[in-house]
C-alpha cells in the first residue's frame, strides 16, 4: 500500500491544502528580507527584489526537500523558509562597506557547500549543540531582533515612537492575540497574517500607505542570479554564516524527527542526512538567487499534525505557488508598502516567539546543573555586549568587527566553547537525542 506521505490527492484538494501552507508561512518568509532591508536602509525597489528572490528560492528549496533529487531531500511534507538565525550575521556582514549584499550571498554559498560535507557526520558534531547551547542561541536571536521590531514601531528610523505608530502596532498585536485566542483550526494559524492585513487596512484608510510603486510595477518579472553583483567571499563572514548553518541543522534535526513521528514514518539516519543536505543546498540556492539560508518551518509541521494530511505533494505544490508569487513584482511592492509600525507590531510577537522557543529549549536542559547555568549566563552576557554598547569593539582590529559586532554569533560561540569545557565529562546528551525523546 502507498504510504500517506506518498499519497497523490485530487487537484482541487491539493491546491486548497497547498494554499493553506503558503498562507501560514508567508508572513515569516517575507519578514526576514524586510528586516535585513530595513536595517540596511535599502530603497523600495531593492527591497521588493529581495522579497521576490526570497519567495522563488523558498519555493525551489521546498520542492527539493519534498520531492528529493540525487540524495538531497527528506521526501516528507516540509515547507522551507528563510531562517531568522541568519538575520544578525547578514546585517553585520552587509554593514561592512567592502562586502555589502554580495558579501552576504558569498558567505551563504560557502556555508551551504560546507553543509553538504558536514551533513553525513553531523550526528557526531551535535553534542556541541546541546539544548543548553541551542536554547541560549534562540533566546539571543529573539532578544537581538527586538530592537528591529521597536524601530519599526517608531517608523523604522529609530526616532521616538509617535502616537499613531504605537497605536497601530498595538492594534496589530491585539488582533494577533485575539485570533489566536478565539479562532480555531486554519484561521488560528493565520493570526500574524490577519494582524498585518488589519494594520495595513487601517493605515490605508488613514492615508498612510503609498501604493504608487505598486501601480507602476510590472505584472510579471523573473529574478536573475547575482542581481546585486558577483558574490564576495570573506573568511570571517563565511565563518559566521557557517555557524548559522550548524544551528539550522540542529533545529532541522529536531523538527524532522518530530515530523517523522507525526506522519508515522520514523526518520532513519540516511533520511536525516538527505534532509540536512536539502538545508545546505537551500543555502547554495539562496546565495545564488540573492537570498539567505533556509530551514524547515515548524508552523507548517503543526499544520500537518492538525489536518492529518501527510502527502508531501501538498507542500511541493505550495512550493510551486511560492515560485509563482515571486514572479509577481506588484505583490512584492505591495509587501514593501506595508507601513513600518504595522510590521513592528507583528514582528514584536514573532521575535518574542523566537525568544520564547529558546526558553522552551532551555527547559529541556538540566538547569539544576550549575555548569549549565554558567553556560547560559556567560553566553547571554557576551551576546548582549554589542546590543547594549554597539561601539564596544570599535578599538579592535577591523577584521574582527564582522564577527564580534554580531552578538548572536559571539554568544553562540561562547556557549559552544563553555559547554564543551564545562560539560565534556557529563555524558553524550546530544541535541539529537533530546529531539528524539522530547
BASEKE-143240 format. One record per residue (C-alpha): residue in one letter; z, y, x. Coordinates in steps of 0.05 Angstrom, whole numbers, plus 5000, padded with zeros to 4 digits. Example, Ala and Ser with C-alpha at 12.3 -4.5 7.8 and 13.67 -1.06 7.14 Angstrom:
2
A515649105246
S514349795273
% end
This chain:
438
X500050005000
X498750715022
X504951075046
X506451715005
X505352125068
X498051905068
X497051974993
X490852374972
X492252794909
X487353064858
X484353734879
X487854164825
X494753874842
X493253914916
X491454654911
X497454854869
X502354504915
X498954794976
X499455504948
X506955384937
X507855215011
X503955835031
X508056294987
X514456005013
X512956125087
X508256725082
X513757265089
X516656925150
X509856815181
X507757545179
X514657825196
X514357645269
X507858015286
X510458605245
X516958615284
X513358595351
X508259115329
X513759585304
X517759525368
X511559675410
X509360225361
X502359965354
X497260315309
X495760035240
X489059725260
X492159325317
X498059115273
X493158865219
X489258485272
X495658145297
X497257935225
X490257655214
X490457285281
X497357005265
X495056735197
X488856405226
X492556085285
X498155885237
X493155505194
X489755175253
X496354925282
X498754675214
X492454265205
X493153985275
X500353785261
X498753455194
X492153115209
X493052955283
X488052935338
X488052555405
X495452415407
X497353105382
X500653195313
X506252825278
X501852695216
X507252875165
X507653455115
X509454025162
X507954775157
X507655135224
X509355865234
X511056355290
X517956235317
X523056805314
X525556585382
X519256895413
X520657605387
X525457835441
X521457565501
X514957835471
X517658535464
X520658525534
X514058275564
X509658775528
X514359345545
X512159255618
X506159725624
X502859255674
X502858685623
X502558945552
X499958485497
X495558085545
X501957915584
X504957615520
X498757185508
X498256955580
X505556745581
X504656395514
X498755995540
X502555785603
X508655565562
X504055145517
X500654805576
X507454645607
X509854405539
X504353885536
X507053565600
X514353655580
X513853335511
X513952595531
X520052685574
X523553185531
X528952695507
X531452685579
X531953445580
X535053515512
X542153435539
X541254125569
X540454395498
X546554105464
X548854415398
X553454895434
X547355175471
X542455195413
X547655475366
X549356045414
X541856165423
X540456215349
X546556675339
X544057125395
X537057145365
X539557345297
X544257885324
X539058165371
X533958235315
X538858605270
X537259245308
X529959185288
X531859105214
X536459715217
X530960135249
X526159925195
X531160135142
X531360825174
X523760875175
X522060505240
X523661105283
X531060975297
X532961625261
X538861665214
X537261305150
X535561755091
X537961615021
X531161354997
X530360865054
X537360585048
X536760544972
X530160174972
X532659685026
X538959554985
X534659434924
X530558914962
X536858564985
X539658544914
X533158254887
X533257714941
X540457534926
X539357554851
X533357094853
X537056614900
X542956614852
X539656554784
X532756264796
X531455524806
X526355084839
X519955404864
X521856114841
X528356084882
X524255924945
X520256564937
X526357024937
X524257405000
X517157484976
X519457734908
X524258224941
X518658514984
X514058554924
X519458924884
X520659424941
X513159524951
X512059654876
X517760164873
X515360514936
X508260544908
X510560834842
X514361374881
X508161544923
X510961264988
X505260775001
X498760965036
X493260495012
X487460885043
X486860405103
X486559825053
X480760135015
X476960275080
X477959575109
X472559055105
X472958475056
X471457945108
X472157905183
X473357375237
X478357455293
X475957335364
X479757035423
X482457535474
X481258115428
X486258545467
X483258345534
X483757745580
X490757445586
X495257685643
X499657185679
X506457365707
X511556865734
X517757155701
X514157275635
X511656555636
X518756305652
X521556705592
X516356415544
X517255705572
X524655765555
X522455955485
X518155325484
X524154895503
X528555205449
X522855105399
X522354365418
X529854275406
X529154595336
X522954185320
X526353545342
X531953635291
X527253845235
X522253285247
X527752765247
X530353065181
X523353055152
X522352335172
X528552145131
X526152565072
X519252245068
X522051555084
X518151485148
X523151425206
X520851815267
X519351395328
X519151645400
X511451665401
X511652045334
X516452555363
X512152635426
X505952775383
X509753285341
X512353645403
X505353645433
X503054005370
X508354535383
X505654605454
X498354635430
X500655145379
X502755605436
X496055505471
X492255655407
X496756245393
X495556535462
X488056445456
X487856775387
X492357375400
X498757065372
X505256735393
X508456035397
X509155625334
X514455165305
X515554765241
X518555185184
X524954895154
X523955235087
X517654825076
X521354185094
X526254375040
X520454424990
X518253715008
X525353484992
X525553894928
X518853684898
X518652974924
X511253064942
X510552765011
X503052795023
X501153105089
X494553325059
X498253845017
X500454215080
X493654115112
X490554455051
X495655015058
X493255095130
X486155205104
X488755725055
X492256095113
X485756105152
X482256385092
X487556935083
X486857105157
X479557275147
X481057805094
X482558455131
X484358815066
X490258335058
X492558455129
X492259215120
X496059135054
X501658795093
X501759365143
X502159865086
X509059605065
X514060165079
X518860005136
X525160065092
X522359515046
X521359065106
X528159265133
X531759015072
X528258345074
X528958295150
X536458425146
X537057805103
X532257375143
X535157555211
X542157455183
X539956755162
X537756615233
X544656815258
X547956405203
X543855795224
X546655905294
X553755895266
X552055265227
X549454935290
X555755135328
X559654795273
X556654135296
X559154265367
X566254095388
X569154785389
X576154485394
X574054365467
X575854985506
X569954875553
X565154965495
X568755605475
X567555865545
X560155695540
X559556075474
X563856665496
X560456795563
X553256675539
X554357145480
X557257665527
X551357615575
X546357645517
X549558265487
X549358675551
X542258955542
X543459045468
X549559485479
X547159845541
X539459795549
X539660155617
X544959685647
X539859325691
X535559925710
X538059955782
X535959235795
X529159055825
X523559165774
X521358435779
X527758225744
X527058715686
X522658265643
X527957715647
X534558085645
X532758615594
X531658045544
X538657885521
X536657245485
X533456925546
X539057145593
X544256885543
X540756215534
X540056115609
X547456275616
X549155775561
X544955215593
X547955325662
X555055375636
X554254755591
X551554355650
X557154595696
X562954515647
X560753915605
X556553485651
X562052955652
X563152975576
X558252435556
X550952425532
X551852855469
X544753105465
X541653565414
X537052995392
X542952535378
X546353075338
X540053205298
X539352465281
X546552365259
X547353035223
% end
